[in-house]
Amino acid sequence: MESKPVFLKVLNIVTALLFVVATGLVFFYAPEEAVMGNVQRVFYFHVSAGWVGMLGFLVAAVAGIVYLRTGRHNWDIIGLSAVEIGMVFAFINIVSGSIWARPIWNTWWTWDPRLTTATIMELIYAAYLMLRQGIEDPDRRARFGAVYAIVGFLSVPLTFFSARLFRTIHPVVIGTNQPGAEGAFDMTAPMRLTFFFSLITFSFIFFDLLWHRIRLGRLADKVEQLKLKAIG
Amino acid sequence: MMFLRLLQDAPAETTGYMIAGYIVIFGVMLVYLISLMVRNRSLGQDLEVLEDLQQQKDD
């Protein structure tokens, strides 16, 4: 097995430290929101997880474009890795949002445009993984995966802008809220600091996990090739 | 919300939901980390076996 690069080890440590500090800021530095109470603290990691989800799908789309242009298998591994991580964080985003919604909207779930588009986005990428499972030929799998990741990415801006374009109860962080938005709040300076720190921390988490997942993908490829060699 | 803001003199008691939210957030992240480690270890073992087989074949 390949040994871990020094830079990856440093990234692991930096990411872990950032995560500890971000968690501390969320629970001990950011003030309790005046109306919603402590559940508002979910906001910091809920939005950050959503950001990582979308970042993952963006990286997958870019990797898909580069794969189609170069045909280099490495970009297929990057695309798959980014989708997998994106799905994990989009899932965290959806579930934590549902828990936040329960006391604020008085329901676990509603088919609001933002929630609906986020769910569709998650399902689109779940289908990406299923599609890949169904194709045996690695080149064909990579080509189909690349095209799917590019087309599937259309769901990401649709999800992001859904709370701005359609009538929705979901509040927005950047921009003006819709008149019916429930759960909106004005961020104080400590809240803003905690929020941006969490966003940066989650970006580090994404790139750290991506690197690990790419290494795993390369290892899986190596094993696959040796298996084929052993059979042949 | 504005109406509620006028009537309310203390934040709503929603600590339980916050705890539930963070259990999900930390839990899912932990499960994913463990899944990466398990897959890595299992592939590492496969690689060792396959490399040994290859070595025997070459000898």
Interface residues (C-beta under 8 A of the other chain):
Chain A: M1 E32 E33 A34 V35 M36 G37 N38 V39 Q40 R41 V42 F45 H46 A49 I85 V88 F91 I92 V95 S96 I99 W100 R102 P103 E182 G183 A184 I205 L209 H212 R213 R215 L216 L219 A220 K222 V223 L226 K227 K229 A230
Chain B: M1 L4 R5 Q8 P11 A12 E13 T14 T15 Y17 M18 A20 G21 Y22 V24 I25 V28 M29 Y32 L36 R39 N40 L43 G44 D46 L47 L50 E51 L53 Q54 K57
